[in-house]
């Protein structure tokens, strides 16, 4: 996975979504996270009236957790930025990545990495950003719990880092100088 370019002039994430039906387990969070990145975020700030998800089976905890990975990953309203930037995965069949910055504060980047495979992966992340980013806080959604959990920090050197992605998981990675 990598992000190319600081801004691409577009609000569209360049990742992929997954249209499988949500299941009442961590696997249900994977398509919700992918669809949120691909379908809803391009419309942020563009007079989108409503987006809906119907809870048909009463077991929505992991789907709610997937939304929280974008909208409240830290329990303090930490959110995906308001401007998406280019991001790409080297293996779109197993993992996707979405990247963002905030228009008012562009000294950091928020990434959401989705591992939809049943095996752990390691993402090799290389960012192009006008500032050196030194900290990467990681929040994860895994089978262990239906909501985001802080999972420490990763070392960043020259805007590059490695991020382990457990099987069937979502990681929100917050990078700051």
PyMOL CGO cylinders between C-alpha atoms (Angstrom):
from pymol import cmd
from pymol.cgo import CYLINDER

trace = [
    CYLINDER, 0.00, 0.00, 0.00, 1.20, 3.48, -0.67, 0.3, 1, 1, 1, 1, 1, 1,
    CYLINDER, 1.20, 3.48, -0.67, -0.11, 6.97, -1.02, 0.3, 1, 1, 1, 1, 1, 1,
    CYLINDER, -0.11, 6.97, -1.02, 1.03, 9.00, -3.96, 0.3, 1, 1, 1, 1, 1, 1,
    CYLINDER, 1.03, 9.00, -3.96, 0.86, 12.75, -4.05, 0.3, 1, 1, 1, 1, 1, 1,
    CYLINDER, 0.86, 12.75, -4.05, -0.15, 15.03, -1.19, 0.3, 1, 1, 1, 1, 1, 1,
    CYLINDER, -0.15, 15.03, -1.19, -3.30, 16.23, -2.94, 0.3, 1, 1, 1, 1, 1, 1,
    CYLINDER, -3.30, 16.23, -2.94, -4.78, 14.98, -6.12, 0.3, 1, 1, 1, 1, 1, 1,
    CYLINDER, -4.78, 14.98, -6.12, -7.39, 17.72, -6.41, 0.3, 1, 1, 1, 1, 1, 1,
    CYLINDER, -7.39, 17.72, -6.41, -10.15, 15.19, -5.97, 0.3, 1, 1, 1, 1, 1, 1,
    CYLINDER, -10.15, 15.19, -5.97, -12.30, 14.27, -3.04, 0.3, 1, 1, 1, 1, 1, 1,
    CYLINDER, -12.30, 14.27, -3.04, -12.69, 10.73, -4.34, 0.3, 1, 1, 1, 1, 1, 1,
    CYLINDER, -12.69, 10.73, -4.34, -10.79, 8.03, -2.48, 0.3, 1, 1, 1, 1, 1, 1,
    CYLINDER, -10.79, 8.03, -2.48, -8.89, 5.77, -4.79, 0.3, 1, 1, 1, 1, 1, 1,
    CYLINDER, -8.89, 5.77, -4.79, -9.32, 2.43, -3.10, 0.3, 1, 1, 1, 1, 1, 1,
    CYLINDER, -9.32, 2.43, -3.10, -11.83, -0.28, -3.61, 0.3, 1, 1, 1, 1, 1, 1,
    CYLINDER, -11.83, -0.28, -3.61, -14.94, -1.41, -1.81, 0.3, 1, 1, 1, 1, 1, 1,
    CYLINDER, -14.94, -1.41, -1.81, -16.41, -4.78, -1.13, 0.3, 1, 1, 1, 1, 1, 1,
    CYLINDER, -16.41, -4.78, -1.13, -20.05, -5.44, -1.85, 0.3, 1, 1, 1, 1, 1, 1,
    CYLINDER, -20.05, -5.44, -1.85, -20.46, -8.65, 0.18, 0.3, 1, 1, 1, 1, 1, 1,
    CYLINDER, -20.46, -8.65, 0.18, -23.45, -8.74, 2.53, 0.3, 1, 1, 1, 1, 1, 1,
    CYLINDER, -23.45, -8.74, 2.53, -22.59, -7.82, 6.13, 0.3, 1, 1, 1, 1, 1, 1,
    CYLINDER, -22.59, -7.82, 6.13, -22.37, -10.71, 8.59, 0.3, 1, 1, 1, 1, 1, 1,
    CYLINDER, -22.37, -10.71, 8.59, -22.91, -10.30, 12.36, 0.3, 1, 1, 1, 1, 1, 1,
    CYLINDER, -22.91, -10.30, 12.36, -19.19, -10.69, 13.17, 0.3, 1, 1, 1, 1, 1, 1,
    CYLINDER, -19.19, -10.69, 13.17, -15.91, -8.94, 12.41, 0.3, 1, 1, 1, 1, 1, 1,
    CYLINDER, -15.91, -8.94, 12.41, -16.30, -10.05, 8.78, 0.3, 1, 1, 1, 1, 1, 1,
    CYLINDER, -16.30, -10.05, 8.78, -19.30, -7.72, 8.62, 0.3, 1, 1, 1, 1, 1, 1,
    CYLINDER, -19.30, -7.72, 8.62, -17.08, -4.73, 9.38, 0.3, 1, 1, 1, 1, 1, 1,
    CYLINDER, -17.08, -4.73, 9.38, -14.83, -5.37, 6.38, 0.3, 1, 1, 1, 1, 1, 1,
    CYLINDER, -14.83, -5.37, 6.38, -17.37, -4.60, 3.61, 0.3, 1, 1, 1, 1, 1, 1,
    CYLINDER, -17.37, -4.60, 3.61, -18.81, -1.68, 5.60, 0.3, 1, 1, 1, 1, 1, 1,
    CYLINDER, -18.81, -1.68, 5.60, -15.33, -0.15, 5.98, 0.3, 1, 1, 1, 1, 1, 1,
    CYLINDER, -15.33, -0.15, 5.98, -14.59, -0.65, 2.28, 0.3, 1, 1, 1, 1, 1, 1,
    CYLINDER, -14.59, -0.65, 2.28, -17.93, 0.73, 1.15, 0.3, 1, 1, 1, 1, 1, 1,
    CYLINDER, -17.93, 0.73, 1.15, -17.62, 3.71, 3.48, 0.3, 1, 1, 1, 1, 1, 1,
    CYLINDER, -17.62, 3.71, 3.48, -14.27, 4.57, 1.92, 0.3, 1, 1, 1, 1, 1, 1,
    CYLINDER, -14.27, 4.57, 1.92, -15.47, 4.12, -1.63, 0.3, 1, 1, 1, 1, 1, 1,
    CYLINDER, -15.47, 4.12, -1.63, -19.12, 5.13, -1.65, 0.3, 1, 1, 1, 1, 1, 1,
    CYLINDER, -19.12, 5.13, -1.65, -19.78, 7.70, 1.08, 0.3, 1, 1, 1, 1, 1, 1,
    CYLINDER, -19.78, 7.70, 1.08, -16.56, 9.70, 1.46, 0.3, 1, 1, 1, 1, 1, 1,
    CYLINDER, -16.56, 9.70, 1.46, -16.52, 11.06, -2.10, 0.3, 1, 1, 1, 1, 1, 1,
    CYLINDER, -16.52, 11.06, -2.10, -19.70, 12.95, -1.21, 0.3, 1, 1, 1, 1, 1, 1,
    CYLINDER, -19.70, 12.95, -1.21, -18.43, 14.54, 2.02, 0.3, 1, 1, 1, 1, 1, 1,
    CYLINDER, -18.43, 14.54, 2.02, -19.07, 18.27, 1.95, 0.3, 1, 1, 1, 1, 1, 1,
    CYLINDER, -19.07, 18.27, 1.95, -21.08, 18.03, -1.27, 0.3, 1, 1, 1, 1, 1, 1,
    CYLINDER, -21.08, 18.03, -1.27, -24.64, 18.46, 0.01, 0.3, 1, 1, 1, 1, 1, 1,
    CYLINDER, -24.64, 18.46, 0.01, -25.14, 14.76, 0.64, 0.3, 1, 1, 1, 1, 1, 1,
    CYLINDER, -25.14, 14.76, 0.64, -28.52, 14.62, 2.37, 0.3, 1, 1, 1, 1, 1, 1,
    CYLINDER, -28.52, 14.62, 2.37, -28.41, 11.13, 3.81, 0.3, 1, 1, 1, 1, 1, 1,
    CYLINDER, -28.41, 11.13, 3.81, -26.76, 7.75, 3.70, 0.3, 1, 1, 1, 1, 1, 1,
    CYLINDER, -26.76, 7.75, 3.70, -28.39, 4.75, 5.31, 0.3, 1, 1, 1, 1, 1, 1,
    CYLINDER, -28.39, 4.75, 5.31, -27.64, 1.25, 6.45, 0.3, 1, 1, 1, 1, 1, 1,
    CYLINDER, -27.64, 1.25, 6.45, -30.48, -1.06, 7.42, 0.3, 1, 1, 1, 1, 1, 1,
    CYLINDER, -30.48, -1.06, 7.42, -29.99, -3.36, 10.37, 0.3, 1, 1, 1, 1, 1, 1,
    CYLINDER, -29.99, -3.36, 10.37, -31.86, -6.42, 9.14, 0.3, 1, 1, 1, 1, 1, 1,
    CYLINDER, -31.86, -6.42, 9.14, -30.64, -8.96, 11.67, 0.3, 1, 1, 1, 1, 1, 1,
    CYLINDER, -30.64, -8.96, 11.67, -30.24, -6.97, 14.91, 0.3, 1, 1, 1, 1, 1, 1,
    CYLINDER, -30.24, -6.97, 14.91, -26.50, -7.71, 15.09, 0.3, 1, 1, 1, 1, 1, 1,
    CYLINDER, -26.50, -7.71, 15.09, -24.87, -4.49, 13.99, 0.3, 1, 1, 1, 1, 1, 1,
    CYLINDER, -24.87, -4.49, 13.99, -22.04, -4.00, 16.50, 0.3, 1, 1, 1, 1, 1, 1,
    CYLINDER, -22.04, -4.00, 16.50, -19.21, -4.68, 14.04, 0.3, 1, 1, 1, 1, 1, 1,
    CYLINDER, -19.21, -4.68, 14.04, -20.84, -2.59, 11.31, 0.3, 1, 1, 1, 1, 1, 1,
    CYLINDER, -20.84, -2.59, 11.31, -21.10, 0.30, 13.78, 0.3, 1, 1, 1, 1, 1, 1,
    CYLINDER, -21.10, 0.30, 13.78, -17.42, -0.29, 14.59, 0.3, 1, 1, 1, 1, 1, 1,
    CYLINDER, -17.42, -0.29, 14.59, -16.53, 0.01, 10.91, 0.3, 1, 1, 1, 1, 1, 1,
    CYLINDER, -16.53, 0.01, 10.91, -18.24, 3.40, 10.70, 0.3, 1, 1, 1, 1, 1, 1,
    CYLINDER, -18.24, 3.40, 10.70, -16.42, 4.45, 13.89, 0.3, 1, 1, 1, 1, 1, 1,
    CYLINDER, -16.42, 4.45, 13.89, -13.09, 3.70, 12.21, 0.3, 1, 1, 1, 1, 1, 1,
    CYLINDER, -13.09, 3.70, 12.21, -13.84, 6.74, 10.00, 0.3, 1, 1, 1, 1, 1, 1,
    CYLINDER, -13.84, 6.74, 10.00, -15.93, 8.90, 12.31, 0.3, 1, 1, 1, 1, 1, 1,
    CYLINDER, -15.93, 8.90, 12.31, -14.78, 8.30, 15.92, 0.3, 1, 1, 1, 1, 1, 1,
    CYLINDER, -14.78, 8.30, 15.92, -11.76, 6.01, 15.93, 0.3, 1, 1, 1, 1, 1, 1,
    CYLINDER, -11.76, 6.01, 15.93, -10.40, 7.35, 19.25, 0.3, 1, 1, 1, 1, 1, 1,
    CYLINDER, -10.40, 7.35, 19.25, -13.64, 7.84, 21.20, 0.3, 1, 1, 1, 1, 1, 1,
    CYLINDER, -13.64, 7.84, 21.20, -13.05, 11.63, 21.06, 0.3, 1, 1, 1, 1, 1, 1,
    CYLINDER, -13.05, 11.63, 21.06, -14.52, 12.24, 17.57, 0.3, 1, 1, 1, 1, 1, 1,
    CYLINDER, -14.52, 12.24, 17.57, -11.22, 11.61, 15.78, 0.3, 1, 1, 1, 1, 1, 1,
    CYLINDER, -11.22, 11.61, 15.78, -12.23, 11.31, 12.13, 0.3, 1, 1, 1, 1, 1, 1,
    CYLINDER, -12.23, 11.31, 12.13, -11.05, 10.66, 8.60, 0.3, 1, 1, 1, 1, 1, 1,
    CYLINDER, -11.05, 10.66, 8.60, -10.11, 14.00, 7.01, 0.3, 1, 1, 1, 1, 1, 1,
    CYLINDER, -10.11, 14.00, 7.01, -12.41, 16.13, 4.90, 0.3, 1, 1, 1, 1, 1, 1,
    CYLINDER, -12.41, 16.13, 4.90, -10.26, 15.81, 1.76, 0.3, 1, 1, 1, 1, 1, 1,
    CYLINDER, -10.26, 15.81, 1.76, -9.35, 12.42, 0.32, 0.3, 1, 1, 1, 1, 1, 1,
    CYLINDER, -9.35, 12.42, 0.32, -5.96, 12.00, -1.33, 0.3, 1, 1, 1, 1, 1, 1,
    CYLINDER, -5.96, 12.00, -1.33, -4.67, 9.33, -3.67, 0.3, 1, 1, 1, 1, 1, 1,
    CYLINDER, -4.67, 9.33, -3.67, -3.91, 5.94, -2.13, 0.3, 1, 1, 1, 1, 1, 1,
    CYLINDER, -3.91, 5.94, -2.13, -3.33, 2.56, -3.70, 0.3, 1, 1, 1, 1, 1, 1,
    CYLINDER, -3.33, 2.56, -3.70, -2.89, -1.06, -2.65, 0.3, 1, 1, 1, 1, 1, 1,
    CYLINDER, -2.89, -1.06, -2.65, -0.46, -3.42, -4.34, 0.3, 1, 1, 1, 1, 1, 1,
    CYLINDER, -0.46, -3.42, -4.34, -2.91, -6.30, -3.77, 0.3, 1, 1, 1, 1, 1, 1,
    CYLINDER, -2.91, -6.30, -3.77, -6.45, -4.96, -4.06, 0.3, 1, 1, 1, 1, 1, 1,
    CYLINDER, -6.45, -4.96, -4.06, -7.86, -8.49, -3.76, 0.3, 1, 1, 1, 1, 1, 1,
    CYLINDER, -7.86, -8.49, -3.76, -6.66, -8.76, -0.17, 0.3, 1, 1, 1, 1, 1, 1,
    CYLINDER, -6.66, -8.76, -0.17, -6.35, -5.20, 1.12, 0.3, 1, 1, 1, 1, 1, 1,
    CYLINDER, -6.35, -5.20, 1.12, -7.39, -1.64, 0.35, 0.3, 1, 1, 1, 1, 1, 1,
    CYLINDER, -7.39, -1.64, 0.35, -6.30, 1.73, 1.70, 0.3, 1, 1, 1, 1, 1, 1,
    CYLINDER, -6.30, 1.73, 1.70, -7.91, 5.19, 1.87, 0.3, 1, 1, 1, 1, 1, 1,
    CYLINDER, -7.91, 5.19, 1.87, -6.05, 8.40, 2.74, 0.3, 1, 1, 1, 1, 1, 1,
    CYLINDER, -6.05, 8.40, 2.74, -7.12, 11.88, 3.81, 0.3, 1, 1, 1, 1, 1, 1,
    CYLINDER, -7.12, 11.88, 3.81, -6.02, 15.29, 5.04, 0.3, 1, 1, 1, 1, 1, 1,
    CYLINDER, -6.02, 15.29, 5.04, -7.99, 18.14, 6.60, 0.3, 1, 1, 1, 1, 1, 1,
    CYLINDER, -7.99, 18.14, 6.60, -8.31, 21.35, 4.61, 0.3, 1, 1, 1, 1, 1, 1,
    CYLINDER, -8.31, 21.35, 4.61, -7.73, 23.49, 7.70, 0.3, 1, 1, 1, 1, 1, 1,
    CYLINDER, -7.73, 23.49, 7.70, -4.89, 21.38, 9.09, 0.3, 1, 1, 1, 1, 1, 1,
    CYLINDER, -4.89, 21.38, 9.09, -2.70, 19.64, 6.56, 0.3, 1, 1, 1, 1, 1, 1,
    CYLINDER, -2.70, 19.64, 6.56, 0.17, 18.74, 8.87, 0.3, 1, 1, 1, 1, 1, 1,
    CYLINDER, 0.17, 18.74, 8.87, -1.01, 15.15, 9.13, 0.3, 1, 1, 1, 1, 1, 1,
    CYLINDER, -1.01, 15.15, 9.13, -2.63, 12.28, 7.29, 0.3, 1, 1, 1, 1, 1, 1,
    CYLINDER, -2.63, 12.28, 7.29, -5.30, 9.77, 8.31, 0.3, 1, 1, 1, 1, 1, 1,
    CYLINDER, -5.30, 9.77, 8.31, -5.22, 6.37, 6.60, 0.3, 1, 1, 1, 1, 1, 1,
    CYLINDER, -5.22, 6.37, 6.60, -7.76, 3.56, 6.80, 0.3, 1, 1, 1, 1, 1, 1,
    CYLINDER, -7.76, 3.56, 6.80, -6.34, 0.17, 5.81, 0.3, 1, 1, 1, 1, 1, 1,
    CYLINDER, -6.34, 0.17, 5.81, -8.70, -2.77, 5.32, 0.3, 1, 1, 1, 1, 1, 1,
    CYLINDER, -8.70, -2.77, 5.32, -7.38, -6.36, 5.35, 0.3, 1, 1, 1, 1, 1, 1,
    CYLINDER, -7.38, -6.36, 5.35, -10.21, -8.47, 4.00, 0.3, 1, 1, 1, 1, 1, 1,
    CYLINDER, -10.21, -8.47, 4.00, -8.15, -11.65, 3.74, 0.3, 1, 1, 1, 1, 1, 1,
    CYLINDER, -8.15, -11.65, 3.74, -8.22, -14.46, 6.28, 0.3, 1, 1, 1, 1, 1, 1,
    CYLINDER, -8.22, -14.46, 6.28, -4.46, -14.15, 6.82, 0.3, 1, 1, 1, 1, 1, 1,
    CYLINDER, -4.46, -14.15, 6.82, -2.43, -11.40, 8.49, 0.3, 1, 1, 1, 1, 1, 1,
    CYLINDER, -2.43, -11.40, 8.49, -0.62, -8.97, 6.18, 0.3, 1, 1, 1, 1, 1, 1,
    CYLINDER, -0.62, -8.97, 6.18, 2.06, -6.34, 6.63, 0.3, 1, 1, 1, 1, 1, 1,
    CYLINDER, 2.06, -6.34, 6.63, 1.48, -3.06, 4.84, 0.3, 1, 1, 1, 1, 1, 1,
    CYLINDER, 1.48, -3.06, 4.84, 4.61, -1.29, 3.60, 0.3, 1, 1, 1, 1, 1, 1,
    CYLINDER, 4.61, -1.29, 3.60, 3.48, 2.34, 3.59, 0.3, 1, 1, 1, 1, 1, 1,
    CYLINDER, 3.48, 2.34, 3.59, 5.30, 5.16, 1.76, 0.3, 1, 1, 1, 1, 1, 1,
    CYLINDER, 5.30, 5.16, 1.76, 3.81, 8.65, 1.91, 0.3, 1, 1, 1, 1, 1, 1,
    CYLINDER, 3.81, 8.65, 1.91, 4.49, 11.72, -0.16, 0.3, 1, 1, 1, 1, 1, 1,
    CYLINDER, 4.49, 11.72, -0.16, 3.84, 14.69, 2.12, 0.3, 1, 1, 1, 1, 1, 1,
    CYLINDER, 3.84, 14.69, 2.12, 5.42, 18.15, 2.33, 0.3, 1, 1, 1, 1, 1, 1,
    CYLINDER, 5.42, 18.15, 2.33, 6.32, 17.59, 6.01, 0.3, 1, 1, 1, 1, 1, 1,
    CYLINDER, 6.32, 17.59, 6.01, 8.24, 14.82, 7.70, 0.3, 1, 1, 1, 1, 1, 1,
    CYLINDER, 8.24, 14.82, 7.70, 5.77, 12.68, 9.61, 0.3, 1, 1, 1, 1, 1, 1,
    CYLINDER, 5.77, 12.68, 9.61, 7.21, 11.15, 12.78, 0.3, 1, 1, 1, 1, 1, 1,
    CYLINDER, 7.21, 11.15, 12.78, 4.30, 9.53, 14.64, 0.3, 1, 1, 1, 1, 1, 1,
    CYLINDER, 4.30, 9.53, 14.64, 1.77, 6.93, 13.54, 0.3, 1, 1, 1, 1, 1, 1,
    CYLINDER, 1.77, 6.93, 13.54, -0.98, 6.18, 16.08, 0.3, 1, 1, 1, 1, 1, 1,
    CYLINDER, -0.98, 6.18, 16.08, -2.88, 2.99, 15.25, 0.3, 1, 1, 1, 1, 1, 1,
    CYLINDER, -2.88, 2.99, 15.25, -6.50, 2.14, 16.06, 0.3, 1, 1, 1, 1, 1, 1,
    CYLINDER, -6.50, 2.14, 16.06, -7.79, -1.31, 15.17, 0.3, 1, 1, 1, 1, 1, 1,
    CYLINDER, -7.79, -1.31, 15.17, -11.05, -3.12, 14.63, 0.3, 1, 1, 1, 1, 1, 1,
    CYLINDER, -11.05, -3.12, 14.63, -10.56, -6.90, 14.89, 0.3, 1, 1, 1, 1, 1, 1,
    CYLINDER, -10.56, -6.90, 14.89, -12.56, -9.95, 15.93, 0.3, 1, 1, 1, 1, 1, 1,
    CYLINDER, -12.56, -9.95, 15.93, -11.51, -9.24, 19.54, 0.3, 1, 1, 1, 1, 1, 1,
    CYLINDER, -11.51, -9.24, 19.54, -14.00, -6.36, 19.96, 0.3, 1, 1, 1, 1, 1, 1,
    CYLINDER, -14.00, -6.36, 19.96, -16.73, -4.68, 17.89, 0.3, 1, 1, 1, 1, 1, 1,
    CYLINDER, -16.73, -4.68, 17.89, -15.25, -1.17, 18.18, 0.3, 1, 1, 1, 1, 1, 1,
    CYLINDER, -15.25, -1.17, 18.18, -11.97, 0.65, 17.56, 0.3, 1, 1, 1, 1, 1, 1,
    CYLINDER, -11.97, 0.65, 17.56, -9.19, 0.05, 20.09, 0.3, 1, 1, 1, 1, 1, 1,
    CYLINDER, -9.19, 0.05, 20.09, -5.95, 2.01, 20.31, 0.3, 1, 1, 1, 1, 1, 1,
    CYLINDER, -5.95, 2.01, 20.31, -3.03, -0.23, 19.47, 0.3, 1, 1, 1, 1, 1, 1,
    CYLINDER, -3.03, -0.23, 19.47, 0.01, 1.93, 20.17, 0.3, 1, 1, 1, 1, 1, 1,
    CYLINDER, 0.01, 1.93, 20.17, 2.31, 3.75, 17.78, 0.3, 1, 1, 1, 1, 1, 1,
    CYLINDER, 2.31, 3.75, 17.78, 4.48, 2.68, 14.87, 0.3, 1, 1, 1, 1, 1, 1,
    CYLINDER, 4.48, 2.68, 14.87, 7.93, 4.08, 14.11, 0.3, 1, 1, 1, 1, 1, 1,
    CYLINDER, 7.93, 4.08, 14.11, 7.98, 6.33, 11.03, 0.3, 1, 1, 1, 1, 1, 1,
    CYLINDER, 7.98, 6.33, 11.03, 11.17, 7.18, 9.17, 0.3, 1, 1, 1, 1, 1, 1,
    CYLINDER, 11.17, 7.18, 9.17, 11.29, 9.42, 6.10, 0.3, 1, 1, 1, 1, 1, 1,
    CYLINDER, 11.29, 9.42, 6.10, 7.49, 9.11, 5.79, 0.3, 1, 1, 1, 1, 1, 1,
    CYLINDER, 7.49, 9.11, 5.79, 7.73, 5.32, 5.55, 0.3, 1, 1, 1, 1, 1, 1,
    CYLINDER, 7.73, 5.32, 5.55, 6.57, 2.64, 7.96, 0.3, 1, 1, 1, 1, 1, 1,
    CYLINDER, 6.57, 2.64, 7.96, 5.38, -0.95, 8.21, 0.3, 1, 1, 1, 1, 1, 1,
    CYLINDER, 5.38, -0.95, 8.21, 1.97, -1.72, 9.68, 0.3, 1, 1, 1, 1, 1, 1,
    CYLINDER, 1.97, -1.72, 9.68, 0.87, -5.24, 10.61, 0.3, 1, 1, 1, 1, 1, 1,
    CYLINDER, 0.87, -5.24, 10.61, -2.75, -5.91, 9.62, 0.3, 1, 1, 1, 1, 1, 1,
    CYLINDER, -2.75, -5.91, 9.62, -4.39, -8.83, 11.42, 0.3, 1, 1, 1, 1, 1, 1,
    CYLINDER, -4.39, -8.83, 11.42, -6.68, -11.07, 9.37, 0.3, 1, 1, 1, 1, 1, 1,
    CYLINDER, -6.68, -11.07, 9.37, -10.13, -9.59, 8.62, 0.3, 1, 1, 1, 1, 1, 1,
    CYLINDER, -10.13, -9.59, 8.62, -9.32, -6.25, 10.25, 0.3, 1, 1, 1, 1, 1, 1,
    CYLINDER, -9.32, -6.25, 10.25, -9.51, -2.49, 9.79, 0.3, 1, 1, 1, 1, 1, 1,
    CYLINDER, -9.51, -2.49, 9.79, -6.75, -0.11, 10.93, 0.3, 1, 1, 1, 1, 1, 1,
    CYLINDER, -6.75, -0.11, 10.93, -7.04, 3.67, 11.20, 0.3, 1, 1, 1, 1, 1, 1,
    CYLINDER, -7.04, 3.67, 11.20, -3.55, 5.17, 11.19, 0.3, 1, 1, 1, 1, 1, 1,
    CYLINDER, -3.55, 5.17, 11.19, -3.10, 8.79, 12.26, 0.3, 1, 1, 1, 1, 1, 1,
    CYLINDER, -3.10, 8.79, 12.26, 0.18, 10.35, 11.13, 0.3, 1, 1, 1, 1, 1, 1,
    CYLINDER, 0.18, 10.35, 11.13, 1.54, 13.57, 12.60, 0.3, 1, 1, 1, 1, 1, 1,
    CYLINDER, 1.54, 13.57, 12.60, 4.86, 15.45, 12.49, 0.3, 1, 1, 1, 1, 1, 1,
]
cmd.load_cgo(trace, "trace")
